[in-house]
Amino acid sequence: MNIHELKEKPLWQMTGEEFLFLQQNSEH
């Protein structure tokens, strides 16, 4: 999974799993 690709997606198109992945990675 590529975090940069995820950040380009609108939040409402994300799955819960993708959203959690982003949150975990933004904490570091």
N, C-alpha and C positions, 0 to 999 in steps of 0.2 A: 504493500500500500504506500502510495506516495503522498506525503503530507502537503506538498505544494499543489498537487492536483486537487486534493480535497478542499483546500482553502479557496480554490477558484469556483467551487460548486456553491450554489445558493444553499443556505442552511436548511431550507424546507425540502430540499431534494436529498438530503443526507439520510442514511439509515441511522438508527440509534448506535449501532456498532461504530460507524464512522465518526459520529459525534463524540463518543467516549474516547476513541483513538486520538482525536484532535485535542481534547481536554487533557489527556494524560501527557501528550507531547508538549503542550504549551506550558506545562508546569515547570519544565526543566530549563 
